[in-house]
């Protein structure tokens, strides 16, 4: 499987992250309590934590176990989020977008691009994602990107900015057509 370092869409460039993205990530979304409310990491991100995260992301690229791309506005060359796909039994998708860019269709565009690329790969028959049952915006992104809600996973994931108890999540999937 050949993984592209960049994926171009109409409004976005998705590119492999670099360590120099750390400050931009912190200022754009990593410390925003609204953005991180439904994410698996705490809002108190330091430059050292984000640098370590980026090192892990790049190590995963080398090991070919997951691939993350920064989401950038094509016109402004500005980092506004990140999307990744983890190669587990099936391809598992996750994403984050800075709040000033919500409700503009950017993340739906990125999800379509990455899931389409994934389903073009011979090894991948299914892309899936989960979102907290209260995260209506993320559910809409997945639905607009052609994912189908397949059910609810009870007590699936701990979201540290929401408490210590595992929370219910919707499971969404997008499957390659049978030949």
N, C-alpha and C positions, 0 to 999 in steps of 0.2 A: 504494500500500500504506500503510495506516495502522498505525503501530506504537504499541502501548499503552505509556504511561509506567509503568503498573503492571499486574501480572497477579496475581490472587488465586487461591489454591488452598485446600484444606482447612486446612492447617497453616501456610502460607507466604504472604508478600507478596513478590513480585518487583517491585522498583522501580528506575527509572532512577537511576544513581549520582549522588552530589553530591560536590563537592570535600571537604566536611567528613567524608566516609567514610574518608579516608586513615588517620587514627590507629586507627580501629576495625579496618580491614583489616590493618594492621601487627600489631596485638596479637592479632587473632583467628586469622590463618593465614599471613600473608606471610613471617614469619620462622621458621615451624615446619619443620624439616628433613624431618619425615615427610610433611607436606602437600605440600611443594614437590619431593619426590623425583622425581615423574613430570611436572613442569611445565617449561615452556620458559624460565622466569626463575629467577635465582639467589635463594638464601635470604637474602642480605644486603641486603634492601630497606630503604632509608632513607625518611624522610618525603618528601624531595624527589623520589625516584624514584616513589613511589606517587602523589604529587600529579601528576607528569608523566604517569603512566599514566592517571589519571582525566581529565586534560585531553584526552589522545588519544581515550579512550573517548567523551567528550562531543563531540569534533570529529567522530568517526565517526558518531554519531547525527545530527548536523547534515548531514553529507554523505550519509547514508542508505546507508552501506556496511557497517556492523555495528551491532549493538544489544546492549548489556550491561545486565543487571539485577543489583542486589544481591539476595541471597537473605536474607530476614529471617523470623524466627519471628514468626508473627502475634500470638500471645499476649504475648510479651515485647518486641516491637518491636526485636529485636536482630539485627544483621548477622552472618550465620554463613557467608557464602560469596558467590560470584558465578557467573553463567551468562551466556554470550554466544552470539550467532549472527552469523556473518560471511557477508555476501551475496557469494559468489563464483559460480562456474558453478552451483553448488548451495549450499544453505544449510549452512554448516559450524559445528558446535556444539562448545563447550568449557565447562568448568566447574571450580570449586574449592570445597571445603567444609572448614571448620574441623574439626579432629580430634575435639573433644568431641561433634560431631554426626554422626559416621560411624555407619553401621549402624542408622540409625533410619528410613530410607526418604525422608528429606528431599530428597536430590538426585534420586532417581528421580522424586519428585513434581514437582520443578522441571523436569527434562528432559521429562517427559510434557507439562507445561503449555506450555513453549516450543516443542517440536517440533509439538505439536498446533496451536498458533497459527500457526506457520510454514506447515504443510501446508494450512491454511485459506486461505492467500493464493494468489491466482490465479497469481502469478509463480513460485511455488515448487512443484516437483514432487518434490523430494528433499531430505532432511536427512541429513547424514552426520557422523561423528565418528571420530576415531582414538584409540587408547590403546596405550601401551607393552604389549608382550606379557607383561611381568611384573606389570602393574597389574590384578590380578584383580578388585579392588573396582570399578574403573571399568568393566571389561568387564561385571560383574554389573549395575551401574546401567543401562548401555545395554540389556542383554538384558531386564531387568525393565521397561524403558520401551518395549519393543516393537521395538527395533532388531535387525536381523539381522547376524550376522558375515558379511561378504562375502569376506574373505580377509586375507592378511597383506602388508603393504608392507615390503619388506626395506630396511634402512638408511634409514628414512623421516625420522626427526627426531632432532636433537641435544637432549638433556636435560642442561643444564649442571651440574646437581647429581648427575649420574650419570657424567659424563665428556665427552670431546670427540668421540667417534665417534658417527655416526648410529645410532640404535637401530631395531629392528624394531617395527612397530606393527600391531595389528589394525585393520581398517577395518570400520566398522559403518554401515548405512544404514537409513533408514525412508522409504518411498516412498508418495506419494499414489496412491490407487487410480485406475485408468484409468476414464474415463467412457464 
